[in-house]
Amino acid sequence: MRSSRILVAALCAFYSAACTGDPAGRGDGSSSGDPSAGAAGSAGSAGDPFGNSTEVVDPSEFPRGEAPDPEEEPGECGSTTVSAESIVIEEEVLVESEVTVVKPVALYIMFDKSLSMQQSGLWDPAVTALNSFVNDEDSAGLRVGLQYFPNGGSCDTGAGYDTPAVPVGELPGHASTLSDSLEQANPDGIGTPIEGALRGVTEFCKDYQVENGDEPCVAVLVTDGKPQYASGCSEDHGELAAIAGAAFAAGVKTFAVGLQGADFDLLDLIAQQGGAPDCDPDGDAYACDVSSGAEQLADTLVSIRDTVVEIETHTETVTRVDEHRLPCEWQLPEVPAGQTFDREKVNIKLTAGDDERNFGRVPSPDACVEDGWHFDDAENPSRILACPETCTMIEALPEAQIDILLGCETILLVE
C-alpha cells in the first residue's frame, strides 16, 4: 500500500525531459563539492542498499507521475526513452510430417476410341475427365503416355499398341501435349480388340521398366466394350486375363476401367490377375467401374494414381522462432552512443492511453510492493523485473506501453 512506503530521490523528469540533478549522487540537493555535506544528513535522511545518501520525501509532496518543468530547469539531466522490446526465443524441435512423394512412375493409358464411344455419348465426358486428371496439380511429377484402340495394330504381338501415340512425359509440362492429342482423336474405330490393346500396353511397360532402371510403369486399360468384332483377336476371358497375369509376373500392374457397356466379368479377371487392388471394395466389381457416368473417370484415375505413388514420413529438425511479449520482464536497453550505463539512473514509465505512471525501484524481490521493480542482479544487472503487484496491474492494461528511461536519478521505493 502507498501508506507503507516512502518515495525517495524523485529528482528528475521522465518524458525525455531535463531536470535538476545531483551529479555527485549525494541525494541532498546540494551542488557543493563537499563530500561530507550529504553524509551529515538530517533526521529525515537514510542510505539505500547501493550506498547512495537519500532524502526522505513525502509522496504527497511529489506525486508519482509528475516532474519538474524542463523549461524552468534546463538540461542538467536529460533522459533517454527506450521502449521495452519483445523477447525472441529460438528452439530446435523435431517435426514429423507425412509427405506424398510422386517418385518416377509412368502410367500408360490405353484409351478406347471405338465408334460405340461416340454413339453412347461417352466420348466427350471421358475426354473431359482425362483432361481434368492430367491437368490436376496433384498429378505433378507423374509420367503419362497415351495410346488409342483400335488402331489397326496386331492382336498376336501387340505391335502398334506398344508404341504410344503420345510418348510418356512428366506432368504438368506434358499435360498440354496429351490434351492436344485427345482433341484431335476421333472415336471411329470398328470393334474392340482387347487382346491387342492388352498385349501392347503391357509389353510397352515391361520394356519401359527395363530401359528406365526399373522405374515402375502401370498399364491402364479404359474401355466401354466387349472383346468382339475384331478379326483375329481372342475373345476368351481366360486367355485375355493371362496376358495381364504374365505382365504382373514381370513386375507390371494392370488396371482395368469399365465405362457403360463394358464386360465387367472380363475386366475383373484382368485386374485381379494383373495385380491391381480392388478398385472399390464396397462395390460389386473388382475392376474400376465408371459405368454410371464417364465423368467419374477422373476420380478413378486419381485413385489409381494414389495407389502407385508413395507416402513417406519425414522427421526433421527445424528451428521454431517464437516472439513473446513479456510485460513484466525487460532486457536492459543499449546505452546511447557516447554514454555509460549507470544503474542508479534507470527508471520505468507506464503509459496506458492518456494515463502515465512512474514506477520505483526496490532493492530486492523480497522488498516488492505495488508500483515497484528490481534488477535481476543488484550488483551486475542485465534485466529489469516488475514486482508481482506491478505485473498484475500491467497485465490488466491491454494497451500498456512500458518505457525504460536512462539518464535520471532512479526513483527508489522503501517500505
Secondary structure as the mmCIF struct_conf table of DSSP 4:
data_model
#
loop_
_struct_conf.conf_type_id
_struct_conf.id
_struct_conf.beg_label_comp_id
_struct_conf.beg_label_asym_id
_struct_conf.beg_label_seq_id
_struct_conf.end_label_comp_id
_struct_conf.end_label_asym_id
_struct_conf.end_label_seq_id
HELX_RH_3T_P HELX_RH_3T_P1 ARG A 2 SER A 4
STRN STRN1 ILE A 6 VAL A 8
BEND BEND1 CYS A 12 CYS A 12
BEND BEND2 PHE A 14 SER A 16
TURN_TY1_P TURN_TY1_P1 PRO A 23 ALA A 24
BEND BEND3 GLY A 27 ASP A 28
TURN_TY1_P TURN_TY1_P2 PRO A 35 PRO A 35
HELX_RH_AL_P HELX_RH_AL_P1 SER A 36 ALA A 40
TURN_TY1_P TURN_TY1_P3 ALA A 43 GLY A 44
STRN STRN2 SER A 45 GLY A 47
TURN_TY1_P TURN_TY1_P4 PRO A 49 PHE A 50
BEND BEND4 GLY A 51 GLY A 51
STRN STRN3 SER A 53 VAL A 57
HELX_RH_3T_P HELX_RH_3T_P2 PRO A 59 GLU A 61
BEND BEND5 PHE A 62 PHE A 62
TURN_TY1_P TURN_TY1_P5 ARG A 64 GLY A 65
TURN_TY1_P TURN_TY1_P6 PRO A 70 GLU A 72
BEND BEND6 GLU A 73 GLU A 73
BEND BEND7 GLY A 75 CYS A 77
STRN STRN4 THR A 80 SER A 83
HELX_LH_PP_P HELX_LH_PP_P1 ALA A 84 SER A 86
STRN STRN5 ILE A 87 VAL A 101
BEND BEND8 PRO A 104 PRO A 104
STRN STRN6 ALA A 106 ASP A 112
STRN STRN7 SER A 114 SER A 114
HELX_RH_AL_P HELX_RH_AL_P2 LEU A 115 GLN A 119
TURN_TY1_P TURN_TY1_P7 SER A 120 GLY A 121
HELX_RH_AL_P HELX_RH_AL_P3 TRP A 123 VAL A 134
TURN_TY1_P TURN_TY1_P8 ASN A 135 ASN A 135
HELX_RH_3T_P HELX_RH_3T_P3 GLU A 137 SER A 139
TURN_TY1_P TURN_TY1_P9 ALA A 140 GLY A 141
STRN STRN8 ARG A 143 PHE A 149
BEND BEND9 ASN A 151 GLY A 152
TURN_TY1_P TURN_TY1_P10 CYS A 155 THR A 157
TURN_TY1_P TURN_TY1_P11 ALA A 159 TYR A 161
BEND BEND10 ASP A 162 THR A 163
BEND BEND11 ALA A 165 ALA A 165
STRN STRN9 VAL A 166 GLU A 170
TURN_TY1_P TURN_TY1_P12 LEU A 171 HIS A 174
HELX_RH_AL_P HELX_RH_AL_P4 ALA A 175 GLN A 184
STRN STRN10 GLY A 189 GLY A 189
BEND BEND12 GLY A 191 GLY A 191
HELX_RH_AL_P HELX_RH_AL_P5 ILE A 194 GLU A 211
TURN_TY1_P TURN_TY1_P13 ASN A 212 ASP A 214
STRN STRN11 CYS A 217 THR A 223
BEND BEND13 ASP A 224 GLY A 225
BEND BEND14 PRO A 227 PRO A 227
BEND BEND15 TYR A 229 TYR A 229
TURN_TY1_P TURN_TY1_P14 SER A 231 GLY A 232
HELX_RH_AL_P HELX_RH_AL_P6 HIS A 237 ALA A 249
TURN_TY1_P TURN_TY1_P15 ALA A 250 GLY A 251
STRN STRN12 LYS A 253 GLY A 258
TURN_TY1_P TURN_TY1_P16 GLN A 260 GLY A 261
HELX_RH_AL_P HELX_RH_AL_P7 PHE A 264 GLN A 273
TURN_TY1_P TURN_TY1_P17 GLY A 274 GLY A 274
STRN STRN13 GLY A 275 GLY A 275
HELX_LH_PP_P HELX_LH_PP_P2 ALA A 276 ASP A 278
BEND BEND16 CYS A 279 CYS A 279
TURN_TY1_P TURN_TY1_P18 PRO A 281 ASP A 282
BEND BEND17 GLY A 283 ASP A 284
BEND BEND18 TYR A 286 ALA A 287
STRN STRN14 CYS A 288 ASP A 289
TURN_TY1_P TURN_TY1_P19 SER A 291 SER A 292
HELX_RH_3T_P HELX_RH_3T_P4 ALA A 294 GLN A 296
HELX_RH_AL_P HELX_RH_AL_P8 LEU A 297 VAL A 308
BEND BEND19 VAL A 309 VAL A 309
STRN STRN15 GLU A 310 HIS A 324
TURN_TY1_P TURN_TY1_P20 PRO A 327 CYS A 328
STRN STRN16 GLU A 329 GLN A 331
HELX_LH_PP_P HELX_LH_PP_P3 LEU A 332 PRO A 336
TURN_TY1_P TURN_TY1_P21 ALA A 337 GLY A 338
TURN_TY1_P TURN_TY1_P22 ARG A 343 GLU A 344
BEND BEND20 LYS A 345 LYS A 345
STRN STRN17 VAL A 346 ALA A 352
TURN_TY1_P TURN_TY1_P23 GLY A 353 ASP A 354
STRN STRN18 ASP A 355 ARG A 361
BEND BEND21 PRO A 363 SER A 364
HELX_RH_3T_P HELX_RH_3T_P5 PRO A 365 ALA A 367
TURN_TY1_P TURN_TY1_P24 GLU A 370 ASP A 371
STRN STRN19 GLY A 372 PHE A 375
BEND BEND22 ASP A 376 ASN A 380
STRN STRN20 ARG A 383 ALA A 386
HELX_RH_AL_P HELX_RH_AL_P9 PRO A 388 GLU A 395
TURN_TY1_P TURN_TY1_P25 ALA A 396 ALA A 396
TURN_TY1_P TURN_TY1_P26 PRO A 398 GLU A 399
STRN STRN21 GLN A 401 LEU A 406
BEND BEND23 GLY A 407 CYS A 408
HELX_LH_PP_P HELX_LH_PP_P4 GLU A 409 ILE A 411
STRN STRN22 LEU A 412 VAL A 414
#
